[in-house]
Structure formats: C-alpha cells, structure tokens
Amino acid sequence: MSVEPEILWSPTADSIGQTNLAQFAAWVTAKRGLSFGEPTDYDAVWRWSVEHLDQFWADVAEWSGALPGVADDRVLPRRQLPGAEWFPGTTLNFAEQALRKATPDHPALIAVAEDGDPVEISWTSLRRQVGAFAATLRRLGVQPGDRIAGYLPHVPEAIVAFLGAASIGAVWSSCAPDFGTRAVLDRFVQIEPVVLVAVDGYRFNGRDYDRRDVVTELRAAMPSVRTTIAVPRLFPTELPSGALAWADAVAEEQEPEFEQLPFDHPLWIVYSSGTTGLPKGIVHGHGGVVVEQHKQAALHMDIGVGDRFFWYASTAWIMWNISACALLVGATVIVYDGAPAYPSVDAQFALAARTGMTYLGTSAGYLIACEKAGIRPGETHDLSALEAVGSTGSPLPASAFRWVYDAVKPDVFLGSLSGGTDVATGFIGASRLLPVTTGELQRPMLGVAAAAWDEDGEPVVGELGELVITEPMPSMPLHFWNDPDGARYREAYFEPWPGVWRHGDWLEITERGTCLITGRSDSTLNRGGVRMGTADIYAAVESVPAVLDCVVLGVELSDGGYWMPLFVQLAPGEELTDELRDRLRTAIREQASPRHVPDEIIAVPGVPHTRTGKRLEVPLKKLFQGVDPGEGGQPRRRRRREPRRPLHRARAPAWVEPPRLTSSRVTARPHVGPSGYGGRVRPLTFRMATTCAGNHHRPRCTESSRPESGDDRR
C-alpha cells in the first residue's frame, strides 16, 4: 500500500480566525463584497490573488498602510514579463515604512553576539541612529542612486547603515566578512560604491578572524570609494588610516529625513550565482520590496507588533534582507552574529530561549543536523514563547519535519519555504490556514502564479516539472546591474519560454495541492541556502599552480543532505596529496567562501567542456543523480523512501491552474535537467576518456568511496 504524508499540525477554526490572513480576507470581503469561505479558505484567496493581481496588490498596499487609496487600474498598467510596471506615479521610502510602526512597548532590535548577552535597541534609538547615519552620508555628498557597500556581519550597524542609505535614496549592497577578497571585489567593483562600511573582524565558532588586511585590499582596489566608515568588532581602539569611525558617523542622533522616491527606485543590489563571469547584480526596488514583504511577513509568516523574529543568515544571503523587512510589520528583529551551532548544535534554540523568540527561521541543513545529533531542545530550553519555525535553503525531509514536532514543540507551526534571491521572497510557502504535512510545502504563495511545467509548456500535477511563474510579481528584479539592454536578465529567466519566468528548480504539485521542491535544475551551488556561482570556486582553485582545470558540483541527496565534490585536473608531474588538498581548501576558504569548501577533492585526467569552452556541469550533475546525462526529456521519476499513492498525469485542480497563456507566448522548449531526490546518491569518480571530439569529452564512470565525513564549511 502507498503511504500518505502524515499530518503533523492542523489549524482550528478559532486559530484561523486569529491570523493576519483571515483578518485581511475579512477586510477585502467588506471592501469588495467577495467571499473566501468560513473559516477562510486559503485556496480561494490564492485563486483571487493571481486572477486579479491588480485588486490583490492594491489591497495589500492599502491594508498595510504602505500605499493607501491606489485605484486598481493604476496598480499594474503594463503586465508583460519582463517589463511589468507597478504603481506608476506613486512615491514612498522603504526606511520610512520600516520605522513607521515603532512602539515603546517592544524593542526594535535585540542584538546577540556569539559570546555576549542580548542587548535591546529601542525603536527610538534605531530611528535616531538611522537619522544620524543618513545625515553623515549627506555631508559626505552621497546622492540618491549612489551605492553604499557594507562589508559586515549580522550586527545592528548593518541594519542602521542599510536603513540610513535607503532613507536618502542611496542603494545598499552587502557582503559577509567571511567572503575572501576576490569574491567581495567581484561583487563590489562592478557597482562602484562611493562609501564602504567595513568591519575589522568577526568571531565565528569561538575564534576571532582579523579582516583588517582584507579591508585595506578592498579600499585599494575600489577607486570609487571616497570614504570608509570603520565598524569596530575586534580592535575597538584602532582606526584605519583616513577612515571615519562608526561612532562618529552616528554621534549626532537626529530624526531622519526620508526622500520620497518612485516605486521603482533601486533599494538594494544582491548577487546571483553564475557559472561564468562575475556574479550578476540583481536590483530590487523600494516599492516592490515594501508590498511584497508586507505580504510575506504579515499574511504568510503571520508576524506583527509584539513578535520577536529571527532568521539565521549572513549579510550575503537574501534572508538577511528579508529579516530586516520584519520591521515593516512592527516585529522585533533578533540580530545574531556568530556560528549557527556554537558552542553546541542547539545554539539557535538556546538563542530562542534567551530572547523570547516567537519565530525561529533557519536552514533545512541546521534542522537536519539537530535531528542527526539526537538533541531535544523542547526538553532542555524554555521555548514557551516559540510559535513558529521557518525552514528554507534546501528541501526539508520528512524525518526532520517529524523531529521538529517530536523534539522541539508539538504545537509549533513549521513552515517550509522556497523562493530566491532573484525575487527577494518565496514562490512556494506556508500558511497557518493549512495543515502541515511531512516533507511538503503547503502551497504557492499569494499573488504568485506558480506552476510545474513539462517540456511542452503544459502544467503537470503529480510529477516533476520546471518551476515557472506565469504572471508578474512586484519584487521581481528591476534589472541587472550593468545590463542596459536587459539581455542578461532575459537570458537568465525568460529564454526557455518568452514571457514566463523559469526559476531553475524542480517542482512537483500534488493532487492535494501541496508542493515538493526537489532541487536545482541548473548548476548553482546551494549550501544551506547560501548560493554561490561555480565561477567563484574556479577562480580560487585555479589560483593554485598545480591545477590545470576543475569542475565543482552541488548534488542534492534524497535525505536532505548535500554533497559537493571538486574534480581537479592536475598539471603534469603533480599529485593530489593531502598537502595539495589543504592548499585548495584554503584557497577556496580565503578567496571565495568558507561555506563552499568541497566535501571531497578528486583528481581526474580531464574535465569535459562544451565546444564553446563551458564546463559540462549540468550533465555531470545528472550523472551523479542517476540520470542519463544525454537525456533530453522530462526527468524520470525515482522511487521515494515513503511511496505515495500512485500519481497519474492529470489536469491541475482549479486552484492550482495559473492564468493560461496563449500559445504565442510559449515558443521555446525548456532546458530540462535532473530530477534528483530519488534514492541515496552513491558518489562516483570519473575516468575521462582520452579521446574527444571538438573539445567535448565523454566521461566514463566507476564507483568509488562515499564522501569524506565532516566538511569544514562554516
């Protein structure tokens, strides 16, 4: 017999009525005379939200107080993808919106260092620091549209600097200090920042990391930087030559003055993961982020004034930006600077107990690690305030779902989310109007016309397809940085099907409407939600003279794990010794990212490339996931650990059908990659054939040992 997913948590009529979404639905019902059922039916709200985008987003903007009174026909006058036009003629400011729901009854921030006690920062203090920093930027001659770069850990100064930049219309961009010099410069040099806000070091896993030399290198390599503002962390009495001390930058606390900006004025630049060239700078706008994050925080995460919100993230991950967005709904943001599992694996649950956290957001990898460690945080920590746990970054397996309800809290709400840096939000997410089932995401998010498409551009149910978005979202990129004609932007998302966003994830929508994300359909490296392009790894590895060529893969495993092997072609006379492995790991750790140090380094005779010189990353990944590298059709469905009832090709239920597209909008076939996430992947090593045609090598494969245990990523 097939096994149905287990229901671990179910809402009641009373609990549904208390949610922000039910209150929003009641408000819409009173305004428009609609009916969403009693209690509120999520699927009915979702269907209305994607069939009537203009009404839905007008109501989110008005209900939240962000943009009241905008007529429906002024919300989305141009609906095309790409190139949708949202709320033309309106003005607002993200920072003003983020500070609008200040209350003396709750702190704005609670800052916790790895080795310190929680420190509360009031809304008044935050507002005045933002005003002071903004005034400093103005004195430095910073204008709207200028870029401010932050080389900072997850500390209050990062949020103050971000909000201060946003308040005057400057564009924020940040990198975590565990990124090496090369990786930071690959991002910041292309945006030409005029101000660099940089930390002198950070503490991680009980160890101090001095970054003063890196900051010196960054300043020397970025001639656009006119001023460096130094944030002390490890060396409070030292100040880099010519730098402005952070204390001086925020000394004259004052009320901020907010520039009123067009809806599509750039707010921040975040970075994509690419396999060739520099990381792509993704530009999001003030207005799109404001309305999208009001929706996500209030209607999906169900947080607001009085909540204490936390998501473990570095400043290089979009979840840091999203965490700061919780201020929009008046929630207190918990700011943590440190390792995710220090001094013990239960560190994030200990943090929840110390701070009275109501919403704990983390990576799937962390929850899996806790499960495997056998810890029971609900028995060792006071988690009475904790109402919800959020998970993202990679798929969360069914066993980890069960662990949360068994070992953390039986009545907690567990929301598994899937989205992207690209849109600064989720596509598939959670709602407290719906039950939580093992191993599944609940539904597409409101206002998101998500579907799984087969290779013919038809929606499928009960089988894997490409995750596509068929209608605009307000937080889709304004554009890529340095992409004046939009060519790179269109190539990244719209090449397979013009007018349809293809995200690069494999999605299955079940006949019950629940969703499964089974991994990436491209070659992006995704460790614990922190994505990095393979180009960063190649640059670091090829700085070691012993290496001629290399290829790195990120392979999702069926139990929720992730295996990242690096294959290297060595120069004649070189051998892959332990010393060389250490040199390669050090190069990646220091020049790219310590979070993306490979699990295993394997020597190969050659690396396969296309005729144009690109590494065959996707075909190789398919090989390691048990799929024919040359298979061009829809990925084969693989046996699950927990078999479900037989699924057949069927038309989607009404709720799951996005607005249909005319055939003229579907003119190309998708690039189809591996299904993955079937049985346990057994790592292989390749013996590259000695012959090739047109620089296209054909690999042969032999089984080898399992990956080394204990990768040294942080």
Residue pairs with C-beta under 8 A, 6 or more apart in sequence:
2 643
2 644
2 645
2 646
3 642
3 643
3 644
4 644
4 645
5 398
5 437
5 438
5 439
5 440
5 514
5 642
5 644
6 398
6 402
6 437
6 438
7 435
7 436
7 437
8 401
8 402
8 405
8 414
8 435
8 436
8 437
8 438
9 405
9 411
9 412
9 413
9 414
9 435
9 436
10 435
10 436
11 39
11 432
11 433
11 434
11 435
13 39
15 432
16 22
16 39
16 40
16 432
16 433
17 39
17 40
19 40
19 302
19 432
19 433
20 298
20 299
20 302
20 304
21 40
21 42
21 45
21 298
21 299
21 300
21 302
21 431
21 432
21 433
22 39
22 40
22 433
24 59
24 60
24 63
24 298
24 299
25 36
25 40
25 45
26 40
27 59
27 63
28 34
28 36
28 59
28 63
29 35
29 36
31 59
32 55
32 59
34 48
35 44
36 44
36 45
36 48
37 44
39 433
40 433
41 433
42 431
42 433
42 434
42 442
42 443
43 443
43 513
43 655
44 655
45 446
46 443
46 444
46 446
46 655
47 654
47 655
48 55
48 56
49 56
49 446
49 447
50 56
50 447
50 448
50 449
50 471
50 658
50 659
51 659
53 75
53 76
53 79
53 447
53 471
53 472
54 72
54 73
54 75
54 76
55 72
55 75
56 446
56 447
57 75
57 76
57 86
57 291
57 447
57 474
58 70
58 71
58 72
58 75
60 66
60 291
60 294
60 295
60 299
60 447
61 67
61 68
61 70
61 75
61 87
61 291
61 294
62 68
62 69
62 70
64 291
64 294
64 298
64 328
64 329
65 100
66 92
66 97
66 290
66 291
66 294
67 87
67 90
67 92
67 287
67 290
67 291
70 87
70 90
74 87
74 88
74 89
74 90
75 86
75 87
76 84
76 85
76 86
76 472
77 85
77 88
78 84
78 85
79 471
79 472
80 472
80 499
81 471
81 472
81 476
81 494
81 499
81 500
81 501
82 476
82 486
82 489
82 490
82 493
82 494
84 472
84 476
86 263
86 264
86 287
86 288
86 472
86 474
87 263
87 287
87 291
87 474
88 263
90 262
90 263
90 287
91 260
91 261
91 262
91 263
92 260
92 261
92 263
92 286
92 287
92 290
93 166
93 167
93 169
93 258
93 259
93 260
93 261
93 286
94 163
94 166
94 267
94 286
94 289
94 290
95 130
95 163
95 164
95 166
95 167
95 256
95 258
96 167
96 256
96 258
97 290
97 328
98 163
98 166
98 324
98 325
98 327
98 328
99 123
99 126
99 127
99 130
99 163
99 256
99 327
100 328
101 305
101 327
101 328
101 329
101 330
102 108
102 123
102 124
102 127
102 330
103 123
103 305
103 330
104 122
104 123
104 124
105 306
106 123
106 305
106 306
106 330
106 332
107 120
107 121
107 122
107 123
107 332
108 121
108 122
108 123
108 125
108 126
108 327
108 332
108 333
109 120
109 121
109 126
109 156
109 159
109 332
109 333
109 334
109 335
110 118
110 119
110 120
110 121
110 308
110 332
110 333
110 334
110 335
110 355
111 118
111 119
111 120
111 121
111 155
111 156
111 335
111 336
111 337
112 118
112 119
112 334
112 335
112 336
112 337
112 338
112 351
112 354
112 355
113 155
113 203
113 336
113 337
113 338
114 203
114 204
114 206
114 336
114 337
114 338
114 339
114 342
115 203
115 206
115 338
117 354
118 354
118 355
121 156
125 253
126 156
126 159
126 160
126 163
127 255
127 256
128 253
128 254
128 255
129 160
129 164
129 250
129 253
130 160
130 163
130 164
130 167
130 256
131 164
131 167
131 253
131 254
131 255
131 256
131 257
132 164
132 249
132 250
132 251
132 252
132 253
132 254
133 160
133 161
133 163
133 164
133 249
133 250
134 164
134 165
134 167
134 168
134 256
134 257
135 252
135 254
136 164
136 229
136 244
136 248
136 249
136 250
137 148
137 164
137 165
137 168
137 170
137 195
138 168
140 194
140 195
140 226
140 227
141 194
141 226
142 148
142 165
142 168
142 170
142 194
142 195
143 169
143 170
144 168
144 169
144 170
144 259
144 261
144 265
145 169
145 170
145 171
145 266
146 170
146 171
146 193
146 194
146 195
147 170
147 171
147 172
147 173
147 191
147 192
147 193
147 194
147 269
148 161
148 165
148 170
148 171
148 172
148 173
148 193
148 194
148 195
148 197
149 173
149 174
149 175
149 188
149 191
149 193
149 195
149 196
149 197
149 222
149 225
150 158
150 161
150 162
150 172
150 173
150 174
150 175
150 197
150 198
150 315
151 174
151 175
151 177
151 184
151 196
151 197
151 198
151 199
151 211
151 214
151 215
151 218
152 158
152 161
152 174
152 176
152 177
152 197
152 198
152 199
152 231
152 315
153 176
153 177
153 199
153 202
153 233
153 314
153 315
153 337
154 313
154 314
154 315
154 320
154 335
154 336
154 337
155 199
155 231
155 233
155 335
155 337
156 335
157 197
157 199
157 231
157 246
158 174
158 197
158 315
158 320
159 324
159 333
159 335
160 250
161 172
161 197
161 229
162 172
162 174
162 268
162 324
163 324
164 256
165 171
165 172
166 172
166 267
166 268
166 286
167 256
167 257
167 258
167 259
168 257
168 259
169 259
169 261
169 265
171 191
171 266
171 267
171 268
171 269
171 283
172 267
172 268
172 269
173 187
173 188
173 191
173 193
173 268
173 269
173 270
173 281
174 268
174 315
174 316
174 320
175 183
175 184
175 187
175 188
175 315
175 316
176 314
176 315
176 316
176 317
177 199
177 201
177 202
177 209
177 211
177 214
178 202
178 204
178 209
178 314
178 593
178 594
178 595
178 714
179 316
179 592
179 593
180 214
180 540
180 589
180 590
180 591
180 592
180 593
181 214
181 217
181 218
181 221
181 590
181 591
182 536
182 539
182 540
182 591
182 592
183 532
183 536
183 591
183 592
183 593
184 214
184 218
185 218
185 221
185 222
186 278
186 279
186 536
186 539
187 271
187 278
187 279
187 281
188 196
188 218
188 222
189 221
189 222
190 278
190 281
190 481
190 482
191 269
191 281
191 481
192 222
192 224
193 222
193 224
193 225
194 224
194 225
194 226
194 227
195 225
195 226
195 227
195 228
195 229
196 215
196 218
196 219
196 222
196 225
196 227
196 228
196 229
197 228
197 229
197 231
197 246
198 211
198 215
198 218
198 228
198 229
198 230
198 231
199 211
199 215
199 231
199 232
199 233
200 210
200 211
200 212
200 215
200 230
200 231
200 232
200 233
200 234
200 235
200 238
200 240
201 208
201 209
201 210
201 211
201 212
201 233
201 234
201 235
202 208
202 209
202 211
202 233
202 234
202 337
203 209
203 233
203 234
203 337
203 338
204 338
204 339
204 342
204 714
205 339
205 342
205 714
206 339
206 342
206 343
208 234
210 234
210 235
212 235
212 238
212 240
215 228
215 230
215 240
216 240
218 225
219 225
219 228
219 240
227 243
227 244
228 240
228 242
228 243
228 244
229 243
229 244
229 245
229 246
229 249
230 239
230 240
230 243
230 244
230 245
230 246
231 246
232 238
232 245
232 246
239 245
261 286
262 286
262 287
263 285
263 286
263 287
263 288
264 285
264 286
264 287
264 288
264 478
265 285
265 286
265 287
266 283
266 284
266 285
266 286
266 478
267 284
267 285
267 286
267 289
268 283
268 284
268 289
268 321
269 281
269 282
269 283
269 481
270 281
270 282
270 284
270 318
270 321
270 421
270 424
271 279
271 280
271 281
271 282
271 316
271 421
272 279
272 280
272 281
272 282
272 421
272 422
272 492
272 531
272 533
273 279
273 524
273 525
273 526
273 531
273 532
273 533
273 534
274 280
274 533
274 535
275 522
275 523
275 524
275 533
275 534
275 535
275 614
275 615
275 617
276 535
276 614
277 535
278 535
279 533
279 535
279 536
280 480
280 481
280 483
280 488
280 492
281 480
281 481
281 482
282 421
282 422
282 477
282 480
282 481
283 477
283 478
283 479
283 480
283 481
284 424
284 475
284 477
284 478
285 478
287 474
288 424
288 473
288 474
288 475
288 476
288 478
289 325
289 424
289 475
290 328
291 474
291 475
292 423
292 424
292 425
292 473
292 474
292 475
293 322
293 325
293 328
293 424
293 425
293 475
294 328
294 329
295 445
295 446
295 447
296 322
296 325
296 425
296 426
296 429
296 445
297 303
297 304
297 309
297 325
297 326
297 328
297 329
297 331
298 304
298 329
299 431
299 446
300 415
300 426
300 429
300 430
300 431
300 445
300 446
301 309
301 326
301 359
301 388
301 390
301 415
301 430
302 388
302 432
303 309
303 326
303 329
303 331
303 358
303 359
304 329
304 330
304 331
305 329
305 330
305 331
306 330
306 331
306 358
307 326
307 331
307 332
307 358
307 359
308 331
308 332
308 334
308 355
308 356
308 357
308 358
308 359
308 385
309 323
309 326
309 331
309 332
309 333
309 334
309 357
309 358
309 359
309 361
310 323
310 333
310 334
310 336
310 348
310 351
310 352
310 355
310 357
310 359
310 360
310 361
311 319
311 320
311 322
311 323
311 361
311 362
311 390
312 319
312 336
312 340
312 348
312 361
312 362
312 363
312 366
313 319
313 320
313 323
313 529
314 320
314 530
316 530
317 421
317 529
317 530
318 420
318 421
318 424
319 361
319 392
319 529
321 424
322 424
322 425
323 333
323 361
324 333
326 333
327 333
331 359
334 351
334 355
334 357
336 351
338 347
339 347
339 714
340 347
340 348
340 362
340 363
340 366
341 347
341 348
341 366
341 369
344 350
345 369
345 370
345 373
345 375
346 370
346 375
346 377
346 380
346 381
348 360
348 362
348 366
349 360
349 370
349 377
349 380
349 381
349 383
349 408
350 377
350 381
351 357
352 360
352 381
352 383
352 385
352 386
353 381
353 382
353 383
356 385
357 385
357 386
358 385
358 386
358 387
358 388
359 386
359 387
359 388
359 389
359 390
360 386
360 388
360 389
360 390
361 389
361 390
361 391
361 392
362 389
362 390
362 391
363 391
363 392
363 393
363 394
363 528
363 529
364 391
364 392
364 393
364 394
364 395
364 396
364 400
364 416
364 528
364 529
364 560
365 393
365 394
365 527
365 528
365 529
365 560
365 562
366 528
367 389
367 391
367 396
367 400
367 403
367 404
368 396
368 397
368 400
368 559
368 560
368 561
370 377
370 403
370 407
371 399
371 400
371 403
371 407
375 407
376 407
377 383
377 407
377 408
378 407
378 408
378 409
379 407
383 408
383 409
383 412
386 408
386 409
386 412
387 412
387 413
388 412
388 413
388 414
388 415
388 432
389 404
389 408
389 412
389 413
389 414
389 415
390 414
390 415
390 416
390 417
390 430
391 400
391 414
391 415
391 416
391 417
392 416
392 417
392 418
392 419
392 426
392 529
393 526
393 528
393 529
393 530
394 519
394 526
394 528
394 529
394 556
394 560
394 562
395 416
395 418
395 439
395 516
395 517
395 518
395 519
395 556
395 560
395 677
396 416
396 439
396 560
397 439
397 558
397 559
397 560
398 438
398 439
398 641
398 642
399 559
399 560
400 560
401 414
401 416
401 436
401 437
401 438
401 439
402 438
404 412
404 414
405 412
405 414
413 430
413 432
413 436
414 430
414 436
415 429
415 430
415 436
415 442
416 430
416 440
416 441
416 442
417 426
417 428
417 429
417 430
417 441
418 426
418 427
418 428
418 429
418 441
418 505
418 515
418 517
419 425
419 426
419 427
419 428
419 429
420 427
420 503
421 531
422 476
422 477
422 492
422 493
422 503
423 473
423 475
423 476
423 477
424 475
425 445
425 473
425 475
426 445
426 448
427 444
427 445
427 448
427 450
427 467
427 469
427 503
428 441
428 442
428 443
428 444
428 445
428 448
428 450
428 467
428 507
428 515
428 517
429 441
429 442
429 443
429 444
429 445
430 436
430 441
430 442
431 442
431 443
434 442
434 443
435 442
436 442
437 514
438 642
439 516
439 642
440 510
440 514
440 515
440 516
441 514
441 515
441 516
441 517
442 514
442 515
443 513
443 514
443 515
444 450
444 515
444 656
447 473
448 469
448 473
449 469
449 470
449 471
449 658
449 659
450 467
450 468
450 469
450 507
450 658
451 459
451 465
451 467
451 468
451 470
451 507
451 509
451 652
451 656
451 657
451 658
452 459
452 460
452 461
452 463
452 464
452 465
452 466
452 467
452 468
452 507
452 508
452 509
453 459
453 460
453 465
453 466
453 468
453 497
453 500
453 670
454 460
454 463
454 465
454 466
454 634
455 633
455 634
455 669
455 670
455 672
456 669
457 497
457 500
457 661
457 666
457 669
457 670
459 465
459 651
459 652
459 656
459 657
459 658
460 509
460 649
460 652
461 509
461 510
461 511
461 647
461 649
461 650
461 651
461 652
461 653
461 656
462 508
462 509
462 510
462 511
462 647
462 648
462 649
462 650
463 508
463 634
463 637
463 647
463 649
464 506
464 507
464 508
464 518
464 634
464 635
464 637
464 675
465 506
465 507
465 508
465 634
466 496
466 502
466 503
466 505
466 506
466 507
466 521
466 670
466 672
467 502
467 503
467 504
467 505
467 506
467 507
467 517
468 497
468 500
468 501
468 502
468 503
469 500
469 501
469 503
470 500
470 501
470 658
470 659
470 661
471 658
471 659
476 501
477 489
479 486
479 489
480 486
480 488
480 489
480 492
483 489
493 501
493 502
493 503
494 500
494 501
494 502
495 502
495 668
496 502
496 668
496 669
496 670
496 671
497 665
497 666
497 667
497 668
497 670
498 665
498 667
498 668
499 661
499 665
500 661
500 665
500 666
502 670
504 520
504 521
504 522
504 524
505 517
505 518
505 519
505 520
505 521
506 517
506 518
506 519
506 520
506 521
506 635
506 673
506 674
506 675
506 676
506 677
507 515
507 516
507 517
507 518
508 515
508 516
508 518
509 515
509 652
509 656
510 516
510 644
510 647
511 647
511 650
511 653
513 653
513 655
513 656
518 556
518 675
518 676
518 677
519 556
519 674
519 676
519 677
520 526
520 554
520 556
520 673
521 618
521 671
521 672
521 673
521 674
522 618
522 673
523 534
523 553
523 554
523 617
523 618
523 621
524 531
524 532
524 533
524 534
524 554
525 531
525 532
525 533
525 534
525 537
525 552
525 554
525 564
525 596
526 554
526 562
527 554
527 562
527 564
527 595
527 596
527 713
528 562
528 595
530 593
530 595
530 596
532 592
532 593
532 595
532 596
534 551
534 552
534 615
534 617
536 591
536 592
536 593
536 596
537 550
537 552
537 566
537 588
537 592
537 596
537 598
538 550
538 552
539 591
539 592
540 587
540 588
540 590
540 591
540 592
541 547
541 550
541 552
541 566
541 568
541 584
541 587
541 588
542 549
542 550
543 587
543 591
544 580
544 583
544 584
544 587
545 571
546 570
546 571
546 574
546 580
546 583
547 568
547 569
547 570
547 571
547 584
548 569
548 570
548 571
549 568
549 569
549 606
549 607
550 566
550 567
550 568
550 569
550 607
551 566
551 567
551 607
551 608
551 615
551 616
551 617
551 620
552 564
552 565
552 566
552 567
552 598
552 617
553 564
553 565
553 567
553 617
553 620
553 621
553 624
554 562
554 563
554 564
554 621
555 562
555 563
555 564
555 565
555 621
555 624
555 625
555 676
555 681
556 562
556 625
556 676
556 677
557 563
557 677
557 680
557 681
558 641
558 677
558 678
558 679
558 680
558 681
559 641
559 680
563 599
563 600
563 624
563 681
563 683
563 707
564 596
564 598
564 599
564 711
565 598
565 599
565 600
565 601
565 602
565 624
565 683
565 707
566 584
566 598
566 600
566 601
566 602
567 601
567 602
567 603
567 604
567 607
567 685
567 686
568 576
568 584
568 601
568 602
568 603
568 604
569 603
569 604
569 605
569 606
569 607
570 576
570 603
574 580
575 603
576 601
576 602
576 603
581 601
584 601
585 597
585 598
585 601
585 712
588 594
588 596
588 597
588 598
589 597
589 712
594 712
594 713
594 714
595 713
595 714
596 713
597 711
597 712
597 713
598 711
599 707
599 708
599 711
600 683
600 707
600 708
602 685
602 704
604 685
604 686
604 687
604 688
605 687
605 688
605 690
606 688
606 690
606 692
606 697
607 615
607 688
607 697
608 615
608 616
608 619
608 620
608 688
608 696
608 697
608 698
608 699
609 615
609 616
609 695
609 696
609 697
610 616
610 695
610 696
611 694
611 695
611 696
613 695
616 629
616 696
618 671
618 673
618 674
619 629
619 630
620 629
620 686
620 699
621 673
621 674
622 628
622 629
622 631
622 673
622 674
623 629
623 684
623 686
623 699
623 701
624 681
624 683
624 684
625 674
625 675
625 676
625 678
625 681
626 638
626 678
626 679
626 681
627 635
627 636
627 674
627 675
627 676
631 672
632 672
633 672
634 672
635 672
635 673
635 674
635 675
635 676
636 675
637 675
637 678
638 675
638 677
638 678
638 679
639 678
639 679
640 678
641 679
651 657
682 703
682 706
683 704
683 705
683 706
683 707
684 701
684 702
684 703
684 704
685 701
685 702
685 704
686 699
686 700
686 701
686 702
687 699
687 700
687 701
687 702
688 697
688 699
688 700
689 697
689 698
689 699
689 700
692 698
